[in-house]
Amino acid sequence: MTLPVPSPPAGSPLELGGKTALVTGAGAGIGRSIALVLATAGARVVAVGYDGQSARETAACIAGSGGGASSVA
């Protein structure tokens, strides 16, 4: 599954290189959107969701865009 990965606004103070973000609910909706934004800001994302497949899809989307990600169900 390919999802559009949003970019932080130009001049955004959101710079998370070297940080790890644990995002619950990352399999869908707002949680997925938050995971994608944090990844574009440079964070390594751990996508957590009760549905392991959707959390893996979010992590794969991030990894496919060059970010670091893993998933936990």
Phi, psi and omega in degrees: 000132178251127178240147174291134180258113182290153176253145174297151180301150178304136180078010182293138178281002183282095177230111188241022178304136180083001180253157175242132179246128175261115185245113176277148182074021185285357181284340184196166171059222183298320179301317178296316179300317179297316179301317181294318179294317179297322178295319180291339176276359175106356182284147167278130187250134169254108182273120182245136177199153179289336176262102184303323182296315182291325176295320177295322178297319178297314179298320179294322178298315179295313180297322179294339178265007177095003180267172178259131181203154172216170181228154178221137178245000000 
